[in-house]
């Protein structure tokens, strides 16, 4: 078994063509800008041997929608933009896969999976926001506004996302796929 550590957009620099039986990715590809996916998928196709597979799961259409709405609104209010995340719909991603020479075989799929992640306390939600979402937004914000952005998002998330029992359920919608070279 050989592992290559590289940016997804630079796979063909780290892995020789037609040398790999499988490419796996878990919870990472939504961080790759949408404009880079076509090229990245082409590189995945080039490194796969005939009969190989590409298996991935990452944020899909509808991912963290309630939290994302708060983040997007507060970022825009402070002069920033949306995060660079890419949460595609299955049909859109199928088109990218096909253009790259990757097909959905009889034993494969491209689908959305809904996963509810329960956070039992406000502290757990805040920890997740601080580690997983703020780094996606702060590069788009004027630097001086980052503390205000964090404060506003934290206040709103704790107030607006709390369930009656005091917990926080967040929708994680994953694009789940298993494809092979066509």
N, C-alpha and C positions, 0 to 999 in steps of 0.2 A: 504494500500500500504506500502510495506517495501522496503527500499533501503539498499543494502550492499555495503560498500566501501572497496575494496580490489584490489590487483593485479589480473589481469585476470588469471594468472597461479595458483592462490590460492583461486579460487572461492569455491571449496568444503570445505574449512576451514571456510568460512564465511556464507555459505548457506547449510542447511540440504538437503540430498538427497530427490528427489521426492517431493519437497516443493514449486516449483516455476512454475507459469503459463507462464512466459515470461522472456527471457534474451534479453536485448537491448544493443547495442553498436554503437556509432556514432563517427567516425574519431579517433579511438583509437587503434584498433587491429593491424594496420600496425607497431606500435611501439613494439609489442610483437615479439621476435625473431622467425624466421621460425621454429627453432627446438623445440619451445615450443607450437606450434599450435595444434599438435595432442593431447597432454596431456590436453591442455586447452579445446579443443572441447569435449574430453571425460568428463571433469568436467561439462561442460555446459549440456551435455546429462544427467549426473547423477542427477543434481539438478532439471531438468525439470520434471514436472508431465506428465503423459500420456495426449496427446492432447495439450501440451504446444507448445511454439514456440520460436525460436531463430531468431532475426531480427538484422542484422548488416549492416553497411556500412563503408568501410575503403579503404585505398589506394589499388588499383589493378594494374595489369600489365599495364605499360605505364605511371603510375603516375609521374607527374612533370618531364618528360623525359629530356627536354632541360636543366632544372636547375640541375637535377641530374648528367647529363654528365659533366657540369662545376664543380660541387662539387666533383665528383669522380676523375676527372683529377687533380684538384688542391690538393686534399688530397693525391693522389698517388705521385704527384711530391714532396710533402713535407714529404714523408715517412709514411703516414697514410693509412688507409684502407677505404672501403666504409662504409656507415651508416648501422646500424643494422635493417633498415626497411625491411618489408616483403610486397611486392606488387605482390600477386599471380594472376595467370590466373584462370578463372572460372573452367576449366577442372581439374586443379591441386587441387583446393580447394574443388571441388565436391568429389574428391577421399578422401581427409582428412575428410570431413563431413561424408561420408559413412562409413569410418573405425571407426568413433566415434559413429555410430548409429544414425546419423541425416540424414534425407531423404528430398528430394525436393517433396513436395506434389503437387496435382493438382493446388492449389492456391498459390504455392510458386515459387521461382526462385533463381538462382545463375547467375548473369550477371554483365557485366561491364557497367557503366554509365559514359559518357563523360560530364564533366562540365568544362566550360571555366571560369576562374576567372580573371576578369579584374582588374588590378592595374593601376590607372590613372597617377601615378607619380613614378619617380625613388625612392623617399623617401618611398612610400608605399611598393615597392618591397624590399627595403633594410630592412624595419621594419619586413616584413615577414621572410626574410632570417635570420635576427638576432634572432628572437623569435622561429622560427619553424625548421630551417635546421641546423644552426651552432651547436646547442646542440646535434644533432645526429652524427656529424662528429668529434667534438673536442676530445671526449674520445679516438678515434683511432689515434690521432695525437701526436707526441712528443710535450709536453707542450709549449716549447719555440717557436714552429712554429705557434701556434694558431693566433697571430696577423697578420702574413704574409698570412695565409690561408684566414682569413676574408677579408683582403685588396684585395687579388687577385680575390677572388670569387665576391666581390662587384663590382670591376672594370669590370670584364668580364660580369657579369649579366646585369649591366646597359648598357654596350655597345652592347652585343650580343642579348639580349632579347627585346630590344626596337623596337616597331613597327613604321611605318612611321608617325603615328599621335602622337608619343611620349608616348603612353601608353604601357602597358605590359600585354599580355594575357598569362596565364599559364594554361596548361592542367592538370586538376585534374581528374584522371581516378579512379572511385570508384568501388570496388567490392561490389555489393549490393546483399543481400541475405535474404530470408525468408525460413526457414526449420523447420521441426518438428521431434521429436523422431520417429524412425522407429519401 
